[in-house]
Structures are given as structure tokens and as C-alpha cells.
Amino acid sequence: MRTQIVIVGSGPSGLLLGQLLAGIGVETVILERSSREHVLGRVRAGVLEQGTVELLEEAGAAARLHAEGLPHSGISLAFDERLHRIDLAALTGGKHVTVYGQTEVTHDLMDKREAAGLVTVYEAADVALHDFDGAPFVTYAKDGVSHRIDCDFIAGCDGYHGVSRKSAPERALKTFERQYPFGWLGVLAEVPPADRELVYANHERGFALCSMRSTHRSRYYVQCPQDDRVEAWSDDRFWDELRRRLPEQTAASVTTGPSFEKSIAPLRSFVAEPMHFGRLFLVGDAAHIVPPTGAKGLNLAASDVRYLFAGLRDFYTDKSQSGIEAYSQKALARVWKAVRFSWWMTTMLHRFPDTGDFGQRIQEAELDYLVHSQAASTALAENYVGLPW
Ligand SMILES: Cc1cc2nc3c(=O)[nH]c(=O)nc-3n(C[C@H](O)[C@H](O)[C@H](O)COP(=O)(O)OP(=O)(O)OC[C@H]3O[C@@H](n4cnc5c(N)ncnc54)[C@H](O)[C@@H]3O)c2cc1C
């Protein structure tokens, strides 16, 4: 079999790239290790930058997002027993973010792909990438039968644990990593959110985040030890801990209820350079991971897709190589700014083993400066809504 581009992974980056390429008549096959249901069952990101929404519009997959997504023009920082609102729109000339779950984004893109009759092979086992310095091809097994797809390019959109980054020549790859000494315990519950907007809380017991997926579905997180176990957290224990870390008024607005998803995610910053090896491109989590504190993971995946799509479009329409050759450099420039922002938000809001009373006061001083200085608030707002492409 032959196609123009093999995309490995049907997460948001693979699906979005496939849909944009379909819009200019470029043929793709997506190979996905898991089942469709498994991919849709993963609860992850939920805050979309305006640029991500625009890309989804360009891909023709934003109708439900516009009908059901919640535009947010601000966030609140909670410390010192009070909420301090950052007016994102006022500080960035009217920009906002949209709350819409990654699961829904994935669903919409999968529906578009299926409606257009584009090929996705789910439960593709043993995906292996070959010859991406010459005439690339990808092999995989499905239901015990081996297959081979020849192609012009391979897009490695298969996340942190995927095969694509591991296929890059080890000597050509440089990685940068920071592990944070804690995780996030996340809970999803069918209850109205405590606040209209997201609340990021710095508290001496640890960080907490009040987020949501809709007006009736809430997503809450509390910082927890790295080696903590979900089974140790009953719903009652979670709700009690969450409320203790919030200002009294916000805690009183938390509606509790049975959780229907509860998980612990480790926090890590990771970048692999470069993101381009011959005819193989790394995209999204395959190349970089950020802690979710800055709400950047999914948005960075979309920004990689934007740069790669532009390069591939120039290649197929004008026979120009310059866009794909500049891909890694352009994508990484934006990646590192988001890595810095996510690291900074994480550092300012969490309790580290060595934070102590001194560190807690320093964090509170920084937060106080941040909410009272227009320059500092603007810097946060610009990064949160998404830096220019
Ligand atoms: C637990 C968790 C919580 C998160 N929370 C947030 C959040 O709150 N905010 C935020 O902005 N970001 C969050 N993120 C990050 C965000 O979800 C990712 O940045 C985003 O999913 C990246 O999309 P992607 O398409 O690049 O990779 P993925 O979504 O990881 O998709 C990769 C796909 O490739 C498939 N795959 C893997 N290996 C193979 C293989 N060998 N062959 C074929 N297919 C393969 C996988 O099954 C998967 O479907 C979270 C991530 C995790 C893990």
C-alpha cells in the first residue's frame, strides 16, 4: 500500500494534522495502537487557546466546540484566603481561552475523519518506522497479519511513550528533562463548578485547581505525593482536602458528588531536539511534555501541527522544501516559551519539599506582586491565552 503521509497516533495532534492535510487533498493513513474507545476514554486537557480554536475551525471541526465550549476571559489566583482575578481579555486586547475537553476535540476530529472516509487503522500493533532518510515506509501488524505502507513522510504524533522518538538516531537526539517531586490527583464529577472561571490555588498544604468541562461537569485537582495511590483517596477525603486549600468563600461554593474518574498524573517537563529527522517529524507529546499548570500540552501539540502543516502545504503545492526544513526550529522556539511558562506557573504555585516557611512567603510575595502589577499580570495573561505563532 502507498499513501503520501503516514501519521502514527490518533491523539489530537495526529487527527488535526490529518484533517488539515485532507483539506488540501493530501492523503494520509493514521496508525493507532489502541482502540477508538480507549483513545476517547482518556481524560486530559480542557483549556484551548484561541489559536487552537482557529486551527480546529480551519479543519472544519469546530461546530460543536462553538456550541458547547465555554469562553473564559479570566482566571483567578487564590492565595492569602482571597481570590485575585486576572482579566485575560482586558490585558491582551480581547483574547480569551475556551474550555472544551480534549476528549470532545478528539471525538469531533474522529467524526470528521470518518465522515470523509479517511483511513485510520486502530489496534495497529508493532508499528515500526523505516528508511526515513531515504524512501520511508512503515510496517505494522493488524489481527496477526503484517502490513507495509510506503509514503513520502512520516508524522510521529504518538505521544511521549510512542515509537517515533525512539526511532530517531540516538546520537542525533538531545533531550532535556525536569521531574517535579509531586503529582496531581484529578477528579471528574457531574457537579456544577465552584467558580465561573478556573481557580489556581497556592496553599501551604499544596496546590489545588478548580477547573471544569462544562457548566455541569467539574474537574478538580490537588497536588499529591508522587508515589500516592488513587485507592488511598476516597471521594470524601478528596473533597475535604480540596476545600481546605481554597479560600473560605470558594470552598463553600464547591458542590460535591460522586467522582466518575480519579487518577494521578506525574508532573514533568521534557523536550527532545530536533523535531525533524530526514522524512520523519515529531509532533506534540512525542517531542515534548509540560506540566499541566499552564494548560499548554494540547495547545503546543496544535501549534506543532500548524507549523508542520504549513511546511507540508508548501511542499505539495509549490514544491518548496523551506517550510519543512524550518519546522523543527520554528516549533521549538514556541515550545521552549511554553515550557518556561509551565515551569514558572508550577514553581510559583506548588509546595516543593524544600519550600518551607521562607519559600511559602516568597511565593506569596511573587503572587502579590503579580496581581498588583499590570506588567506582571500582562505577562501571565499573554502566555496563558497563547503567544503569537
Ligand atoms: C494524564 C494526563 C493529563 C493531562 N492533562 C492536561 C491538562 O490538564 N492540560 C493540558 O494542556 N494538557 C494535559 N495533558 C497533556 C495533553 O493531553 C497532551 O499534550 C496531548 O494529548 C498531546 O496530544 P498528542 O496527540 O501529541 O499525543 P497523545 O494524546 O498522547 O496521542 C498519542 C497517540 O498515539 C498513540 N500511540 C502511542 N504509541 C503508539 C504506537 N507505537 N503506535 C501507534 N500509536 C501509538 C496513543 O495511543 C495515542 O492515541 C495531559 C496529559 C496526560 C497524560
The ligand as a Gaussian input file, in Angstrom:
#p B3LYP/6-31G(d) Opt

LIG

0 1
 C       -2.909000      12.195000      32.443000
 C       -2.709000      13.428000      31.587000
 C       -3.362000      14.624000      31.918000
 C       -3.179000      15.766000      31.122000
 N       -3.812000      16.935000      31.474000
 C       -3.604000      18.024000      30.708000
 C       -4.214000      19.254000      31.037000
 O       -4.942000      19.369000      32.013000
 N       -3.960000      20.329000      30.239000
 C       -3.142000      20.227000      29.117000
 O       -2.965000      21.210000      28.376000
 N       -2.567000      19.083000      28.797000
 C       -2.779000      17.995000      29.562000
 N       -2.182000      16.849000      29.219000
 C       -1.361000      16.845000      28.018000
 C       -2.207000      16.678000      26.767000
 O       -3.216000      15.742000      26.983000
 C       -1.253000      16.256000      25.663000
 O       -0.327000      17.312000      25.469000
 C       -1.939000      15.941000      24.350000
 O       -2.710000      14.766000      24.481000
 C       -0.904000      15.756000      23.252000
 O       -1.514000      15.235000      22.120000
 P       -0.728000      14.258000      21.150000
 O       -1.691000      13.954000      20.053000
 O        0.582000      14.849000      20.786000
 O       -0.387000      12.958000      21.999000
 P       -1.391000      11.861000      22.682000
 O       -2.672000      12.494000      23.081000
 O       -0.579000      11.196000      23.698000
 O       -1.696000      10.879000      21.488000
 C       -0.765000       9.944000      21.040000
 C       -1.478000       8.764000      20.399000
 O       -0.525000       7.877000      19.853000
 C       -0.869000       6.547000      20.187000
 N        0.333000       5.724000      20.195000
 C        1.306000       5.656000      21.126000
 N        2.251000       4.792000      20.757000
 C        1.897000       4.287000      19.570000
 C        2.484000       3.366000      18.696000
 N        3.633000       2.738000      18.999000
 N        1.843000       3.082000      17.540000
 C        0.687000       3.699000      17.220000
 N        0.074000       4.601000      18.028000
 C        0.678000       4.894000      19.186000
 C       -1.510000       6.662000      21.556000
 O       -2.361000       5.558000      21.828000
 C       -2.292000       7.972000      21.418000
 O       -3.589000       7.771000      20.935000
 C       -2.339000      15.703000      29.989000
 C       -1.691000      14.514000      29.666000
 C       -1.857000      13.378000      30.452000
 C       -1.122000      12.102000      30.095000

